[in-house]
Structure formats: structure tokens, C-alpha cells
Amino acid sequence: MPTTNTRILLASRPTGDVTAANFRAEAVPVPVAKDGEVVVRSRYLSLDPYMRPRMSELRSYVPPFELDKPLTGGSVGEVVESRNPKFAVGDTLTGMLDWAQYTAHSGAGLRKIDPAAAPLPAHLGILGMPGYTAYHGMIRMGQPKEGETVFVSAATGAVGQLAGQLAKLRGARVVGCAGDDAKCKWAVKELGYDACFNHRRERDYGAVLDRLCPKGIDVDFENVGGDIMHAVFARMNNFGRMIFCGAISEYQDATPRPGPEKMFSIVQKRLRIEGFIVSDHISTMGEFVREVGTLLKAGKIRHRETIVDGLEDAPGAFMGLLKGENFGKLIVKVA
């Protein structure tokens, strides 16, 4: 086993857009397991939008990353040393690990996975936390019904690509938006979306939603926020459900944006607007794994990943994620 461990630290807190200066790579000795710990060699690292708020000191549902400490993220790795009776050398695990080649870990929150069940990156995407986010938000909260209209922003992202397919399998008409024509074409031809528009090219969001959702919108699975969400809000039907998963368009804003106009519509239309954090529901993840795993094996679910090769490229890939440059789930191959 190598003696040097490369890891990436938070060097400074960003103001506005994240830049390369906010990260710093360093080489340190490979950690040694203490009593109760394991040392895990990272294989794949997940990059996700929620990491951007954690780079700031804003109060949120998870503590901010600490300055001069490694960032952390969902990962798949292999145990190379164990002083924890729950894990053995050679076990393949998924859980939160450092942006590093090796992480010393207490074992809390780590979960063994079968590396033969699916390709390892799938455990960070379609069968991992993003997939469960789509499942819980769309099926348990949005509850799409046959004949309803569902809108999914960031339709081809790690969460959106499954959220739209799940709604379609429930018989809904599904419309989405994405950041370029190729993504929209894939959403329609491969994911089964009824329509998808390029939000960078078609900027009159109200007009395009009126055209693609002539009967209004019953369920909004919100990943983007901002002007797109405002246009959707104005077109929600009575008893509509707005499920807030994220607002990536606003994460790098220096000042908060105002909310949508005519908020009394919530009362007039009897809307349900609800945010969620999927980690609050981790105890019921088994249902998702069984249902979506079965659909995946049957070829009824499609997914796409962007895999970046090398931990040193993680900062650049993360900056690209915040600008919508990835296609599907963004993952770094660490080793």
C-alpha cells in the first residue's frame, strides 16, 4: 500500500462563484486505523450540488465544511485496514468519505455493498442517494397520478433523470428542462419525457410552459429554483404539489432572490409546497433499492453518468457541475 495520501482541502470560502483558489491539494501520510476505525481506499467520489452551500458558513441542514480540512462526499471504497469488528479487509463500502485517496473512518454511516450487484458508480447514482432522492420526492411526496402533468427541472441530472421516469411509469405526462439541446433530446428519446426545453435558449419560461403544459402543472419536482420555478408556480393547478429538492441556480448568489409573485395563490389553489432532505428518510431506503433495482435489471430504467478520472480534477469538475456542464450523475474515479 502506498505511504502517501493525496487529499483536497477547503482553502477558503467562496463569495459568489466557486473558484480554483477555494481548494488546496496536499500530500500526507496514509492514515492508520485506531481502535474501532477502518481505513478505506476510495474508488469513486460523488459530486453533488448540495456541497456548494456547505462551502459557506450559512446555517443549513448539515454543518459547513471546515477550512483547511478535507471536503467530504458520498463515496464507494474498499477497506484496506480494519480495527472495527463490523468490517473486514476487502469489504466494499459506500458512505461519506474525504476527498482523498484514503480515509480513516469510525464506520458510522458506512454500508457494505455487493460489488457484483451493479457497477460501482451506480451505487452513487441511480441506486444511491440521488436515486433515492428522486424516488422519495416523486413517489412518496409528489404522488403523480395517471393523466396529471409533472414538471421536472434539471431533467437529465442525477436526480431528475430518475424522477421523470418514475412519474412516467405512474402514467403522468412529464415535461422537463435541461441546459442544452442534446440533454433535452436524450430526455425525450431515452428517458421517455413527453417534452423538454433548453432553458438557456428558450428564455421566456412562461411562454414555453404554456405551450408544453397547456393543462397546467400538477406536480413540480424542483431542482433549479429562480426564474424557472417562478414560472412554474404561476401555472400550478388546484391541489398541485411543489416538491423542493434543490435550487442550484441560486446557490452561488451573493444575495437572496425574492420569491415568486402572488404568493396568495398557495391559498387560492390549495397548493402543497414542501421541501425535504432525503437523509431524514434513510431508514426506508430498502423499498427504493428493491423497486428501482428490479426496474433497472428489467431494462425499464435508463441512466447516464459523467465520470472524471483523477481526484486532482475534482475541483474543476465540481465548478462545472454548478454551471450545468455535466451530463447525468457526476462522479470522480479516484482509483
C-alpha positions as CSV (number, residue, x, y, z in Angstrom):
1,M,0.0,0.0,0.0
2,P,1.3,3.5,-0.8
3,T,2.6,5.6,2.1
4,T,1.3,9.0,0.7
5,N,-2.3,10.1,0.7
6,T,-3.4,12.9,-1.6
7,R,-6.5,14.8,-0.3
8,I,-8.2,18.1,-1.2
9,L,-9.0,20.7,1.4
10,L,-11.3,23.7,1.6
11,A,-8.7,26.5,1.4
12,S,-11.2,29.5,1.5
13,R,-14.9,30.1,1.5
14,P,-16.2,31.3,-1.9
15,T,-18.0,34.6,-2.4
16,G,-20.2,34.1,-5.4
17,D,-18.8,31.6,-7.8
18,V,-16.5,28.8,-6.6
19,T,-13.0,29.2,-8.0
20,A,-9.9,27.0,-8.0
21,A,-8.5,29.2,-5.2
22,N,-11.1,27.8,-2.8
23,F,-9.4,24.4,-3.0
24,R,-5.9,23.1,-2.0
25,A,-4.4,19.7,-2.6
26,E,-1.9,18.3,-0.1
27,A,0.0,15.0,0.4
28,V,0.0,13.5,3.9
29,P,0.9,10.0,5.2
30,V,-1.8,7.3,4.7
31,P,-3.8,7.2,7.9
32,V,-3.6,4.3,10.3
33,A,-6.7,2.8,11.9
34,K,-7.3,3.4,15.6
35,D,-9.4,1.1,17.7
36,G,-12.9,1.0,16.2
37,E,-11.8,2.5,12.9
38,V,-11.3,1.4,9.3
39,V,-9.1,2.8,6.6
40,V,-10.9,3.0,3.3
41,R,-9.3,3.4,-0.1
42,S,-11.7,5.5,-2.2
43,R,-12.7,4.2,-5.6
44,Y,-15.3,6.7,-6.7
45,L,-16.4,10.0,-5.3
46,S,-19.8,11.6,-5.9
47,L,-20.0,15.4,-6.7
48,D,-23.4,16.9,-5.8
49,P,-24.9,20.4,-5.8
50,Y,-25.6,20.4,-2.0
51,M,-21.8,20.7,-1.5
52,R,-21.9,24.3,-2.6
53,P,-23.9,25.6,0.5
54,R,-21.6,23.6,2.7
55,M,-18.6,25.6,1.4
56,S,-20.2,28.7,3.1
57,E,-20.8,29.4,6.7
58,L,-24.6,29.6,6.2
59,R,-26.7,27.7,8.7
60,S,-28.1,24.6,6.9
61,Y,-29.3,21.1,7.5
62,V,-25.7,19.9,7.6
63,P,-22.6,21.6,9.1
64,P,-20.4,23.6,6.7
65,F,-17.1,22.1,5.6
66,E,-14.3,23.2,7.8
67,L,-11.5,25.4,6.5
68,D,-8.2,23.6,6.0
69,K,-9.9,20.3,6.3
70,P,-10.8,17.8,3.6
71,L,-14.1,18.2,1.9
72,T,-16.3,15.1,2.2
73,G,-18.8,13.4,-0.2
74,G,-20.6,10.2,-0.9
75,S,-18.1,7.6,-2.0
76,V,-17.5,3.9,-2.8
77,G,-14.4,2.4,-1.4
78,E,-12.6,-0.7,-0.2
79,V,-11.5,-1.5,3.3
80,V,-7.7,-1.8,3.5
81,E,-7.3,-1.9,7.3
82,S,-9.8,-2.7,9.9
83,R,-9.9,-2.4,13.7
84,N,-13.7,-2.4,13.6
85,P,-15.5,-5.8,14.1
86,K,-18.3,-4.8,11.7
87,F,-15.9,-4.6,8.7
88,A,-13.2,-6.8,7.2
89,V,-10.4,-6.0,4.9
90,G,-11.6,-6.3,1.3
91,D,-15.2,-5.2,2.1
92,T,-16.7,-2.8,-0.4
93,L,-18.5,0.1,1.3
94,T,-20.5,3.2,0.4
95,G,-20.8,6.3,2.7
96,M,-19.3,9.7,3.4
97,L,-15.6,9.8,2.9
98,D,-13.0,12.5,2.5
99,W,-12.0,13.9,-0.9
100,A,-8.9,11.8,-0.6
101,Q,-7.3,8.6,-1.7
102,Y,-7.6,7.1,1.9
103,T,-9.9,8.0,4.8
104,A,-9.7,6.8,8.4
105,H,-13.4,6.3,9.5
106,S,-15.3,5.3,12.6
107,G,-17.6,3.2,10.4
108,A,-20.7,5.1,11.4
109,G,-22.9,5.5,8.3
110,L,-20.9,3.2,6.1
111,R,-22.8,0.4,4.4
112,K,-21.5,-2.7,2.8
113,I,-22.5,-3.3,-0.8
114,D,-22.2,-6.2,-3.2
115,P,-19.7,-5.1,-6.0
116,A,-21.2,-7.8,-8.2
117,A,-24.8,-6.4,-7.9
118,A,-24.1,-3.4,-10.2
119,P,-21.2,-1.3,-11.4
120,L,-19.7,0.6,-8.5
121,P,-20.6,4.1,-9.9
122,A,-24.3,3.1,-9.9
123,H,-24.2,2.9,-6.1
124,L,-23.5,6.7,-6.1
125,G,-26.2,7.5,-8.7
126,I,-29.2,5.5,-9.8
127,L,-29.1,3.1,-6.8
128,G,-27.6,5.6,-4.4
129,M,-28.6,8.8,-2.7
130,P,-29.5,10.8,-5.8
131,G,-31.8,7.9,-7.0
132,Y,-33.4,7.6,-3.5
133,T,-33.9,11.4,-3.5
134,A,-35.8,11.1,-6.8
135,Y,-37.8,8.2,-5.5
136,H,-38.8,9.6,-2.2
137,G,-39.6,13.1,-3.6
138,M,-41.5,12.0,-6.6
139,I,-43.3,8.8,-5.4
140,R,-43.9,9.5,-1.7
141,M,-44.3,13.2,-1.8
142,G,-45.3,14.2,-5.3
143,Q,-47.6,11.2,-5.8
144,P,-48.1,11.6,-9.5
145,K,-51.3,10.2,-10.9
146,E,-52.3,9.0,-14.4
147,G,-53.2,11.9,-16.6
148,E,-51.6,14.5,-14.5
149,T,-48.8,16.8,-15.7
150,V,-45.5,16.7,-14.0
151,F,-42.6,19.2,-14.5
152,V,-39.0,18.3,-13.6
153,S,-36.3,21.0,-13.7
154,A,-32.8,19.7,-14.4
155,A,-34.4,16.8,-16.1
156,T,-31.3,14.9,-17.0
157,G,-29.3,15.5,-13.8
158,A,-28.5,12.8,-11.2
159,V,-31.9,13.2,-9.6
160,G,-34.1,14.5,-12.4
161,Q,-33.3,11.6,-14.8
162,L,-35.0,9.1,-12.4
163,A,-37.7,11.4,-11.1
164,G,-39.1,11.9,-14.6
165,Q,-39.0,8.2,-15.4
166,L,-40.8,7.3,-12.2
167,A,-43.6,9.8,-12.9
168,K,-43.9,8.5,-16.4
169,L,-44.2,4.9,-15.1
170,R,-47.2,6.2,-13.0
171,G,-48.9,7.4,-16.1
172,A,-48.3,11.1,-15.9
173,R,-47.4,13.5,-18.8
174,V,-43.8,14.5,-18.0
175,V,-42.2,17.7,-19.1
176,G,-38.7,18.9,-18.2
177,C,-35.9,21.4,-18.9
178,A,-32.2,21.0,-19.3
179,G,-29.2,23.1,-20.3
180,D,-28.7,22.1,-23.9
181,D,-30.4,20.5,-26.9
182,A,-28.5,17.2,-26.6
183,K,-29.7,16.7,-23.0
184,C,-33.3,17.5,-24.0
185,K,-33.1,15.1,-26.9
186,W,-31.9,12.4,-24.6
187,A,-34.6,13.1,-22.0
188,V,-37.3,12.6,-24.7
189,K,-35.8,9.7,-26.6
190,E,-34.2,7.7,-23.8
191,L,-35.9,8.7,-20.6
192,G,-39.4,8.9,-22.1
193,Y,-40.2,12.6,-21.3
194,D,-43.1,13.9,-23.3
195,A,-41.2,17.2,-23.9
196,C,-38.1,19.0,-22.7
197,F,-36.9,22.5,-23.4
198,N,-33.5,24.1,-23.4
199,H,-33.7,26.7,-20.7
200,R,-30.6,28.5,-22.0
201,R,-32.1,29.0,-25.4
202,E,-35.8,29.4,-24.6
203,R,-35.7,32.2,-22.0
204,D,-39.4,33.1,-22.0
205,Y,-40.2,30.3,-19.5
206,G,-43.8,31.3,-19.1
207,A,-44.5,31.0,-22.9
208,V,-42.7,27.7,-23.3
209,L,-44.5,26.2,-20.3
210,D,-47.9,27.4,-21.6
211,R,-47.0,25.6,-24.9
212,L,-45.8,22.3,-23.4
213,C,-48.1,22.2,-20.4
214,P,-51.4,23.5,-21.8
215,K,-53.4,22.0,-19.0
216,G,-51.2,23.5,-16.2
217,I,-48.9,21.6,-13.9
218,D,-50.0,19.2,-11.1
219,V,-46.6,18.2,-9.7
220,D,-43.4,20.3,-9.8
221,F,-40.1,18.4,-8.9
222,E,-37.9,21.4,-8.2
223,N,-34.2,21.2,-8.6
224,V,-33.3,24.6,-10.1
225,G,-35.3,27.4,-8.4
226,G,-35.1,31.0,-9.7
227,D,-37.0,32.2,-12.7
228,I,-37.9,28.8,-13.9
229,M,-39.5,28.0,-10.6
230,H,-41.4,31.3,-10.6
231,A,-42.9,30.5,-14.0
232,V,-43.9,27.0,-12.8
233,F,-45.5,28.4,-9.6
234,A,-47.8,30.7,-11.7
235,R,-49.0,27.7,-13.7
236,M,-49.7,25.2,-10.9
237,N,-53.2,23.7,-10.9
238,N,-55.5,23.5,-7.9
239,F,-54.3,21.0,-5.3
240,G,-50.8,20.9,-7.0
241,R,-47.7,19.7,-5.2
242,M,-44.4,21.5,-5.4
243,I,-41.6,19.3,-4.2
244,F,-38.5,21.2,-3.4
245,C,-35.3,19.1,-3.8
246,G,-32.9,21.9,-4.6
247,A,-32.3,25.3,-6.2
248,I,-29.0,25.1,-8.0
249,S,-29.5,28.3,-9.9
250,E,-29.4,30.2,-6.6
251,Y,-26.5,28.5,-4.8
252,Q,-23.9,31.0,-5.9
253,D,-25.9,34.2,-5.5
254,A,-24.3,36.8,-3.2
255,T,-27.7,37.9,-2.0
256,P,-31.1,36.0,-1.7
257,R,-33.5,36.3,-4.6
258,P,-37.2,37.4,-3.9
259,G,-39.9,34.7,-4.0
260,P,-42.5,34.3,-6.8
261,E,-45.3,36.9,-7.2
262,K,-48.9,36.3,-5.9
263,M,-48.0,34.0,-3.0
264,F,-51.7,34.1,-2.0
265,S,-52.1,31.6,-4.9
266,I,-50.9,29.0,-2.3
267,V,-54.2,29.5,-0.6
268,Q,-56.4,30.1,-3.7
269,K,-55.1,26.9,-5.4
270,R,-54.7,24.9,-2.2
271,L,-51.1,24.1,-3.1
272,R,-48.8,21.9,-1.1
273,I,-45.2,23.2,-1.1
274,E,-42.8,21.0,0.7
275,G,-39.0,20.7,1.0
276,F,-37.2,17.6,2.0
277,I,-33.8,16.2,2.9
278,V,-33.5,12.5,1.9
279,S,-31.2,11.7,4.8
280,D,-34.2,12.1,7.1
281,H,-35.7,9.0,5.5
282,I,-32.7,6.8,5.2
283,S,-34.4,4.0,7.3
284,T,-36.8,3.3,4.5
285,M,-34.3,3.2,1.6
286,G,-34.7,-0.6,1.2
287,E,-38.1,-0.1,-0.5
288,F,-36.4,2.1,-3.1
289,V,-33.5,-0.3,-3.7
290,R,-35.9,-3.2,-4.3
291,E,-38.2,-1.4,-6.6
292,V,-35.7,0.6,-8.7
293,G,-33.2,-2.2,-8.7
294,T,-35.9,-4.5,-10.2
295,L,-36.8,-1.9,-12.8
296,L,-33.1,-1.4,-13.7
297,K,-32.5,-5.1,-14.2
298,A,-35.6,-5.3,-16.3
299,G,-34.3,-2.5,-18.6
300,K,-37.2,-0.2,-17.7
301,I,-35.0,2.5,-16.2
302,R,-32.2,4.3,-18.0
303,H,-29.4,6.4,-16.5
304,R,-26.3,8.3,-17.5
305,E,-23.1,9.2,-15.7
306,T,-20.2,11.6,-16.3
307,I,-17.1,10.1,-14.8
308,V,-14.0,12.3,-14.3
309,D,-10.7,10.4,-14.0
310,G,-8.5,11.5,-11.1
311,L,-9.0,13.2,-7.7
312,E,-7.0,16.2,-8.8
313,D,-9.7,17.1,-11.3
314,A,-12.5,17.0,-8.7
315,P,-12.4,20.8,-8.0
316,G,-12.7,21.6,-11.7
317,A,-15.5,19.1,-12.2
318,F,-17.4,20.5,-9.3
319,M,-17.2,24.0,-10.7
320,G,-18.5,22.7,-13.9
321,L,-21.4,20.9,-12.1
322,L,-22.6,24.3,-10.7
323,K,-22.7,25.6,-14.3
324,G,-24.5,22.6,-15.7
325,E,-21.6,21.2,-17.7
326,N,-22.1,17.5,-16.6
327,F,-24.5,15.1,-18.3
328,G,-26.2,12.9,-15.8
329,K,-24.6,11.9,-12.5
330,L,-21.2,13.4,-11.9
331,I,-18.6,11.0,-10.4
332,V,-14.9,11.2,-9.9
333,K,-12.9,8.0,-10.3
334,V,-10.3,8.2,-7.5
335,A,-8.6,4.9,-8.0
